[in-house]
Amino acid sequence: MISFGSGRMAIGIARRQFISAASGAAVAWPLVARAQQSERIRRIGVLSGVPADEPETKALYTAFLQGLQQLGWTEGRNLRIDSRWAAGNAADARKYSEELVALAPEVILSIGVTVEPLLQATHTIPIVFAIVPDPVGSGIVDSLSRPGGNATGFTMFEYSLCGKWLELLNEIAPGVTRAAVFRDSANTAGIGQFAVIQSVAPSVGVDVSPVNAHDAAEIERAVAAFARSPNGGLIVTASALWVFHRELIIALAARHKLPVVYFQRFFVAAGGLISYGPNFPEQFRRAAGYVDRILKGEKPADLPVQAPTKYELAVNLKTAKALGLTVPQSILARADEVIE
């Protein structure tokens, strides 16, 4: 004889277990969903002194985003980024500084010369700067080891680098006895770079003079006047002004058959002769690390300003040939990039 009582009891127990499990899942699911939805969106700003559509600018910005992503920050998931691009315009830099500060981000990445207008707009929002030549001389920080205010970041280079540009010009074009130095006299760093180059000049037997042009017409007149005498070469120091006019400078150098040393490789990629300078993408990945640390509670005043750790030498053999120059093996052996 078959008894159905034990079967009904088993079914009842199973049913209660199912309802209990389902109820637990129903409670747990909203908690998971709410946890996912409640991940805090952190807000940062980016203010650049160079145009957004430049390939070099895109590469630097991509390196910054990659650095953030490696540290767990993804735009749209737990991060919102408000960006402004001043493109070398001082008035726009001031306007965009005020716009970004009004948005109240938790930290702002400042690229190039935009850090000074940002500091005029806020003394409280943390600022991480990159590609700044002389933060102490410009009054941006109190010292490299203890910045002291609401800004810290990464210097473009150490001033000793500037002397290497003149030595490099002498090495690749030993016939040069005169060098015109593109100097941005509107900022402290421009003056400082020229001073270092001037101090090295006697040791290499080259007379140096500054080019203090501010627009395309002045640049063209200055180069044409300099090129009237023989045995000349140019040095383009670090400034957003020269980046903005780089196509003109490269074209003028080719027209007047002048060897030129530049501070960054993208000049060489565009047809310039030779460059020596820091690896900027690496600097932007490191800047992402400082943004991460500030978002996690550290203060800019406690984060030391850091110098570049990687430098690169680039040379354009096609341009050298057009100038009638033979690139020494000593340069080719050291070059990180050779364009043929």
Secondary structure as GFF3:
##gff-version 3
##sequence-region A 1 340
A	DSSP	alpha_helix	5	37	.	.	.	ID=ss1
A	DSSP	beta_strand	42	48	.	.	.	ID=ss2
A	DSSP	alpha_helix	55	70	.	.	.	ID=ss3
A	DSSP	beta_strand	79	85	.	.	.	ID=ss4
A	DSSP	alpha_helix	90	102	.	.	.	ID=ss5
A	DSSP	beta_strand	107	111	.	.	.	ID=ss6
A	DSSP	three_ten_helix	112	114	.	.	.	ID=ss7
A	DSSP	alpha_helix	115	121	.	.	.	ID=ss8
A	DSSP	beta_strand	127	132	.	.	.	ID=ss9
A	DSSP	beta_strand	151	155	.	.	.	ID=ss10
A	DSSP	alpha_helix	160	172	.	.	.	ID=ss11
A	DSSP	beta_strand	178	182	.	.	.	ID=ss12
A	DSSP	alpha_helix	188	204	.	.	.	ID=ss13
A	DSSP	beta_strand	207	211	.	.	.	ID=ss14
A	DSSP	alpha_helix	216	226	.	.	.	ID=ss15
A	DSSP	beta_strand	232	236	.	.	.	ID=ss16
A	DSSP	alpha_helix	240	244	.	.	.	ID=ss17
A	DSSP	alpha_helix	246	255	.	.	.	ID=ss18
A	DSSP	beta_strand	260	262	.	.	.	ID=ss19
A	DSSP	alpha_helix	265	269	.	.	.	ID=ss20
A	DSSP	beta_strand	274	278	.	.	.	ID=ss21
A	DSSP	alpha_helix	280	295	.	.	.	ID=ss22
A	DSSP	three_ten_helix	300	302	.	.	.	ID=ss23
A	DSSP	beta_strand	311	316	.	.	.	ID=ss24
A	DSSP	alpha_helix	317	322	.	.	.	ID=ss25
A	DSSP	alpha_helix	329	334	.	.	.	ID=ss26
A	DSSP	beta_strand	337	339	.	.	.	ID=ss27
###
